[in-house]
């Protein structure tokens, strides 16, 4: 019998632009790491993030239907959490230069090496 993985839903009270829930569950990485990773889903966006004492670090993100605005909801959820917890938001290892440029020019991130960080 397969065990169902636990999915966490964040408390109501905050509504993102498209009124989407933030769903999360622990991610078991195939690569050993001291960081505890979490899988998340917001609408059609899914990804993996971790937390350090000073930032939330998004390692991977994908939108099954680009252009639907769900990425905006992801950023709303993370930015709200950053303000609440006094942390910064980081996208680790930006491999797509166009995405890095978008984060810097449109979303207010600073590019530091291969990472993009937004300070709160």
N, C-alpha and C positions, 0 to 999 in steps of 0.2 A: 504494500500500500504506500503510495506517495504521500509525503507530508506537504501540506500547503505552506508556501513561504509567507511569513508575516508581512503585511503591507501596512504602513503607518499613514494615517491621514492627519494633516495638521488641523488645529482647531479652527472653527468658523470664526467669522468676525472680520476677516480681511477678504475683500473681493478683488480679484485681478480684473483687468480690462474685459476679458471674455468670461469672467466668473468661473475660472477653471480651478480645480483642486490640485494641490501638490501632494502627490503620492510618493512614498519612499519605502525602501527596504534595504537591508544590509546586502552588500555585494561581496562575494567571495572571489578575490582576485586569484588568477592562476599564477601570478608572480608574487612571491613573498614581499611584503611591505609592512613597515611599521605604521603606516597610515590606515585608518579604518575607512573604507570606501562605502558609499551609499549609492544605490541606483535610484533614479527619480524619474517621474513622468508628470508632465503638465500638458494636458491636451494631447497633441500629436508630437510634442517634443519629449525626448527621453535622453538620459545621460547618466554620468557618474560624477559624484563630487566627494570631497573629503573636507575635513575641518582641521585647522591648526589653531593654536591659541589666538592668532591675530588675523586669520582670514578663512573664508570659504573658498575652496579651490575647485573649480570645475575642470575635470580632466577630459571629459568627452561630452558632446551634445550633438543630437541629430533631430531634424524635424522631418517627419514622414510626408508632410504636405507644406513645403516652403511657401511663404507668402500669405499664410492664413492668420498671422499675428500672434501665434502661440509662443514664439520666441520672446515677444514683448512681455507676455505673462510670466515666463520663466524669470526674466530679469526683474520684474516687479516683485516676485516672491523672494528672490535672493537679496535684492536691495533692501526690502523690508526687514529681512532677517539680519542683514548686516547692520542696519541702523539700530535695531532692537538689541543686538548682541555686542555692538561696538567693534565690529570686524570689518575688514576690507574684502572685496570680491576680486578673485583672480581667475583668469582663464590660463591654464598651464599649457605650455608647448603649442603655440599657435602655428600650425603647419600650412594654413591657407592664408597667403598674404592679403587676399581680398577681404577675408573675414577680420583679420587683424586691423586693416585700414578702416573697416566699418566700425569696429569697437572703438578705435581711437577718434575718428572724425565725427561719428554720429552718436555714440553711446558714452563718450566722456572718459574712456579708459586711457591709461598711459602705457606705452609699450616699453617693457624692460627686458631686453634680450629677446627670448622666444616667448615671453609671457606678457599678458595684458592685465593691468591691475587698476581697479577703481577704488579710491580711498574715501572712507566715510568718517 
